[in-house]
Amino acid sequence: MRKNIVAGNWKMHTCKDEAILLASAVNKKVKEEVKNDNTGVVIAPPFIHLSLISQVVDTERICIAAQNCASEPKGAFTGEISARMLQSYGVKAVILGHSERRAYYGETDETLTKKVNLVLENNMRPIFCCGEKLEERESNNHFEVVKRQIENVVFKLSKDNFEKVIIAYEPVWAIGTGKTASADQAQEMHEFIRKLIKEKFGSEIAENTTILYGGSCKPSNAQELFSKPDVDGGLIGGASLNAEDFTAIINSFEK
C-alpha cells in the first residue's frame, strides 16, 4: 500500500521567529489531531531555517525537506547548498524541478538529472515536480509535456532508485493563481503518470509510487482531490503557512 503524503512548501516565506512559531504549531497539531498513520507529513522551509526546524518538530513524524539543492557535489559555487550538506542536517527529501525553479532559474532536464542523482546518492528522497503551462494545456499538449519531463529525468534511474522517488504533478497555471485543476483533471493526469510508470517499471512499482497534486490545494478542495484513486496527497504552497489549514488538508484523507 503506497503512502499518502502532504508536503508543505514554504517557499521564500517566514523569518526566524515566524518559522519557529509555524513549525511548533504544525508539530503540535500533527501530534494532537493527525491519527492516520498512512499519511506522511513533510515540511520544506527555506534553507536557513532547516537546522532550527529540525530541533522544533518531531522528525519521526514530520519529515524535513529542502526546496532545492545544487547540481554539483561540492566546489567553488558561491551561494549554493549541496545535497551532502542537506543530508548532514537531517534532511530526508528534496523538492526538485518545481515550476518556479524551471521558469525563474532556467533549470533544465540535464540539471535536474544531476540533482536527482545527488539527492539519491546522499540517501534522501527526490520529490520530483512536473506539469504543464496554461498554453500547453490549451493546445492539448499537456500529456506530452509531462511525459517528456518524467522520461528525461526520473525514467533514467534504475528500478531500485526510482522506487525512492515521489512524483508531484503541478499544473503551472494553477500555482499561486487561485485556479485549481478540477479533481477529475488531477485524476486524469495522475492516472496517466501511473500508466507511464507501469509501462516503464511494471505494475508493482507503479502501484507503490506516491503521486502528489500541487496547485492551489486548500482545505476546501483537498477532500475531493484526495478522494481520487491516483491522487496520493498534495504539495501545498500557501496553505502550508497556516498550521490550521495545513492540518485540515492532512486530515482530508480521513473524512
C-alpha positions as CSV (number, residue, x, y, z in Angstrom):
1,M,0.0,0.0,0.0
2,R,1.5,3.3,-1.1
3,K,1.9,6.1,1.4
4,N,-0.2,9.2,1.3
5,I,1.8,12.4,1.8
6,V,1.0,16.0,2.4
7,A,4.1,18.2,1.9
8,G,4.3,21.9,2.8
9,N,6.5,24.1,0.6
10,W,7.1,27.3,2.5
11,K,8.9,28.9,-0.5
12,M,10.6,32.2,0.4
13,H,8.4,32.9,3.4
14,T,9.0,33.2,7.2
15,C,11.8,34.9,9.1
16,K,13.4,33.1,12.0
17,D,10.8,33.7,14.7
18,E,7.9,33.2,12.3
19,A,9.4,29.9,11.2
20,I,9.8,28.6,14.7
21,L,6.2,29.6,15.6
22,L,4.8,27.9,12.5
23,A,6.8,24.7,12.8
24,S,5.9,24.5,16.5
25,A,2.2,25.0,15.7
26,V,2.3,22.3,12.9
27,N,4.1,19.9,15.2
28,K,1.6,20.3,18.0
29,K,-1.4,19.9,15.6
30,V,0.0,16.9,13.9
31,K,0.7,15.3,17.3
32,E,-2.8,16.0,18.6
33,E,-5.0,15.9,15.6
34,V,-3.5,13.6,12.9
35,K,-4.3,10.0,13.6
36,N,-3.9,8.4,10.2
37,D,-0.5,6.5,10.2
38,N,-0.6,6.1,6.5
39,T,-0.3,9.9,5.9
40,G,3.2,11.2,5.9
41,V,3.8,14.9,6.7
42,V,6.6,16.9,5.1
43,I,7.6,20.5,5.6
44,A,10.1,22.3,3.4
45,P,11.2,25.6,5.0
46,P,13.9,27.9,3.5
47,F,17.4,26.6,3.7
48,I,18.4,29.0,6.5
49,H,15.7,27.5,8.8
50,L,16.4,23.8,8.3
51,S,18.6,23.4,11.4
52,L,16.2,25.3,13.6
53,I,13.1,23.4,12.4
54,S,14.7,20.0,12.9
55,Q,15.0,20.9,16.6
56,V,11.4,22.1,16.9
57,V,9.5,19.2,15.3
58,D,9.3,15.5,15.9
59,T,11.3,14.3,13.0
60,E,10.0,10.8,13.5
61,R,6.5,12.1,12.5
62,I,7.4,15.1,10.3
63,C,9.9,14.7,7.5
64,I,12.1,17.8,6.9
65,A,12.7,18.5,3.3
66,A,14.7,21.1,1.3
67,Q,13.3,23.2,-1.5
68,N,16.3,22.6,-3.8
69,C,19.9,21.6,-3.9
70,A,23.0,22.2,-6.0
71,S,23.6,20.3,-9.2
72,E,27.3,19.7,-8.2
73,P,28.6,17.8,-5.2
74,K,30.9,20.5,-3.9
75,G,33.3,23.2,-5.1
76,A,33.6,26.8,-6.0
77,F,29.8,27.5,-6.4
78,T,29.1,30.6,-4.3
79,G,25.7,30.6,-2.7
80,E,24.9,27.0,-3.5
81,I,23.9,24.3,-1.0
82,S,25.0,20.7,-1.7
83,A,23.0,17.6,-1.2
84,R,25.6,16.3,1.2
85,M,25.2,19.5,3.3
86,L,21.5,18.9,3.5
87,Q,21.8,15.3,4.4
88,S,24.2,16.3,7.3
89,Y,21.4,18.4,8.8
90,G,19.0,15.5,8.8
91,V,17.1,16.5,5.7
92,K,15.2,13.4,4.3
93,A,13.8,14.7,1.0
94,V,14.4,17.5,-1.6
95,I,11.9,19.2,-3.9
96,L,13.3,19.2,-7.4
97,G,12.1,20.6,-10.7
98,H,9.4,22.9,-9.2
99,S,7.9,25.1,-11.9
100,E,9.3,28.2,-10.3
101,R,12.8,26.8,-10.5
102,R,12.3,25.9,-14.1
103,A,10.8,29.2,-15.0
104,Y,12.9,31.7,-13.0
105,Y,16.2,29.9,-12.8
106,G,16.3,28.1,-16.1
107,E,16.6,24.6,-14.7
108,T,16.8,22.0,-17.5
109,D,16.3,18.3,-17.6
110,E,20.1,17.9,-17.6
111,T,20.5,19.9,-14.5
112,L,17.6,18.1,-12.8
113,T,19.1,14.7,-13.6
114,K,22.3,15.7,-11.8
115,K,20.3,16.9,-8.8
116,V,18.1,13.8,-8.6
117,N,21.2,11.6,-8.7
118,L,23.0,13.6,-6.0
119,V,19.9,13.5,-3.7
120,L,19.7,9.7,-4.1
121,E,23.5,9.3,-3.5
122,N,23.0,11.1,-0.2
123,N,20.2,8.9,0.9
124,M,17.4,11.4,0.5
125,R,14.2,11.2,-1.5
126,P,13.6,13.4,-4.5
127,I,10.1,15.0,-4.7
128,F,10.2,15.4,-8.5
129,C,7.8,18.1,-9.9
130,C,6.3,18.0,-13.4
131,G,3.5,19.9,-15.0
132,E,2.3,22.0,-17.9
133,K,1.8,25.7,-18.6
134,L,-1.6,27.1,-19.5
135,E,-0.8,27.4,-23.2
136,E,0.4,23.8,-23.2
137,R,-2.9,22.6,-21.7
138,E,-5.0,24.8,-24.0
139,S,-3.2,23.4,-27.1
140,N,-3.9,19.8,-25.7
141,N,-0.2,19.2,-25.3
142,H,-0.2,18.7,-21.6
143,F,0.2,14.9,-21.6
144,E,3.2,15.1,-23.9
145,V,4.8,17.8,-21.7
146,V,4.5,15.8,-18.5
147,K,5.6,12.6,-20.3
148,R,8.7,14.3,-21.6
149,Q,9.6,15.8,-18.2
150,I,9.4,12.4,-16.5
151,E,11.1,10.4,-19.2
152,N,14.0,12.9,-19.5
153,V,14.9,12.7,-15.8
154,V,13.5,10.1,-13.4
155,F,13.0,7.4,-16.0
156,K,16.7,7.4,-16.5
157,L,17.0,5.9,-13.0
158,S,17.4,2.2,-12.1
159,K,14.3,0.5,-10.9
160,D,15.7,0.5,-7.3
161,N,16.4,4.2,-7.3
162,F,13.1,5.1,-9.0
163,E,11.2,3.4,-6.1
164,K,12.6,6.2,-3.8
165,V,11.1,9.0,-6.0
166,I,7.9,10.9,-5.1
167,I,6.2,12.5,-8.1
168,A,4.4,15.8,-7.7
169,Y,2.1,16.9,-10.6
170,E,1.7,20.7,-10.6
171,P,-0.3,22.3,-13.3
172,V,1.7,25.5,-13.6
173,W,-1.4,27.5,-14.5
174,A,-2.9,26.6,-11.0
175,I,0.1,27.7,-8.9
176,G,-0.4,30.9,-6.9
177,T,-3.3,31.9,-9.3
178,G,-6.2,30.8,-7.2
179,K,-7.2,28.5,-10.0
180,T,-7.2,24.8,-9.3
181,A,-7.4,21.8,-11.6
182,S,-10.7,20.0,-11.1
183,A,-10.5,16.7,-9.2
184,D,-11.2,15.0,-12.5
185,Q,-8.4,16.8,-14.3
186,A,-6.0,15.9,-11.5
187,Q,-7.1,12.3,-11.5
188,E,-6.8,12.1,-15.3
189,M,-3.1,13.3,-15.2
190,H,-2.2,11.2,-12.2
191,E,-3.7,8.1,-13.8
192,F,-1.7,8.9,-17.0
193,I,1.6,9.3,-14.9
194,R,0.9,6.0,-13.1
195,K,0.4,4.3,-16.5
196,L,3.7,5.6,-17.8
197,I,5.4,4.2,-14.7
198,K,3.7,0.9,-15.2
199,E,4.9,0.7,-18.8
200,K,8.5,1.6,-17.7
201,F,9.0,-0.3,-14.4
202,G,6.0,-2.6,-14.0
203,S,2.7,-2.8,-12.1
204,E,4.1,-3.2,-8.6
205,I,6.3,-0.1,-8.7
206,A,3.6,1.9,-10.4
207,E,1.1,1.0,-7.6
208,N,3.6,1.8,-4.9
209,T,4.6,5.2,-6.3
210,T,3.2,8.2,-4.4
211,I,1.9,10.9,-6.8
212,L,1.1,14.3,-5.2
213,Y,-1.1,17.1,-6.6
214,G,0.4,20.6,-6.4
215,G,-1.7,23.6,-7.4
216,S,-3.8,25.7,-5.1
217,C,-4.8,22.8,-2.9
218,K,-6.5,24.0,0.3
219,P,-8.9,22.7,3.0
220,S,-12.0,23.5,0.8
221,N,-10.9,21.2,-2.1
222,A,-8.4,18.7,-0.6
223,Q,-11.0,16.1,0.3
224,E,-12.4,16.0,-3.2
225,L,-8.9,15.9,-4.7
226,F,-7.7,13.2,-2.3
227,S,-10.7,11.0,-2.9
228,K,-9.5,10.2,-6.4
229,P,-7.8,6.8,-6.7
230,D,-4.5,8.1,-8.1
231,V,-4.1,11.3,-6.1
232,D,-2.0,10.4,-3.1
233,G,-1.7,13.7,-1.4
234,G,-0.5,17.2,-2.1
235,L,2.4,19.5,-2.5
236,I,1.0,22.5,-0.6
237,G,2.1,26.1,-1.0
238,G,0.2,29.0,0.6
239,A,-2.0,26.8,2.8
240,S,1.1,25.3,4.4
241,L,1.9,28.7,6.0
242,N,-1.2,28.3,8.3
243,A,-0.9,25.4,10.7
244,E,-4.7,25.0,11.0
245,D,-5.2,24.9,7.2
246,F,-2.3,22.6,6.7
247,T,-3.6,20.2,9.3
248,A,-7.0,20.2,7.8
249,I,-5.5,19.2,4.5
250,I,-3.6,16.4,6.1
251,N,-6.8,15.1,7.7
252,S,-8.7,15.3,4.4
253,F,-7.9,11.6,3.9
254,E,-9.8,10.5,7.0
255,K,-13.2,12.2,6.2
